[in-house]
Amino acid sequence: MTLHGRCIQLTLAVVLGALLTACAASSTWHYPPQPPGALLDKKAATPLPASVAVLPLVDARGSATTSYGWLAAIPLVPYGVNASDRAERAEDPLPVPIVTMDPTKDLPRAVADELRNAAVFASVTFAENNSPAGADLVLSGTLRSTEWRRSITTYGLGPAGPLLWILGAPIGNGGNTLAMDYRLTPANDPGRVLWSFSMEFEDKHLIGIYLGLEKAGDDYARAVQEAIRQALDHLMKLAAEKPDHFKVAR
């Protein structure tokens, strides 16, 4: 191997080592996101006298996967893209550990935590077994998207490109899309919709060694919290203006 080849090999080893070290602690789902590591600062003036059971989401996501991140290693090729409809199954071309999560349960559990913290209702529980026994109201939903995307560039330099990453140039672009639909119904009358909301949030950001790459595991936690923020504003406004709308016959 030539001296030039050894330099490139050493550079890649250093870069990949730095990336893996930075992200080693960010591979497991946790909520609320860091920072600030706190639930939303929203509180209802008066809790509605009803108990709510939040159910796991019905998974309606696609299953497509694109794995072309390796193309960035070819000289003169501007970038390579890896993408997946299912974030928990994505393969990062950097490589960086993808956040380990179960979206159909972790996302609604976060919704339940935020709803309980906001004190919109007298009590809120997450019904992991899909049984709303004892609840007055049921919050159920469908997960439409957790699309994950990474566009990696070596600036057309192929294996020598990571030298620019070390100097501070962005590695590429990251993108996360979240979309889930929710509906609140009486436990004894599931056909009657008291409230519905489509939670949607799209995050696009630069990724790099010095651009918060170590926080990659929080991408979806942040997306979930921003989506819930919008939904809570809508729900709390309706609950304050029309509290009788949520009364159910026991």
Beta strands, then each sheet from edge to edge (+ up, - down):
strand 1: 48-54
strand 2: 58-59
strand 3: 65-67
strand 4: 79-84
strand 5: 121-126
strand 6: 137-145
strand 7: 148-153
strand 8: 172-186
strand 9: 195-207
sheet 1: 2+ 6+ 1+ 5+
sheet 2: 2+ 6+ 8- 7+ 4- 3+
sheet 3: 2+ 6+ 8- 9+
end
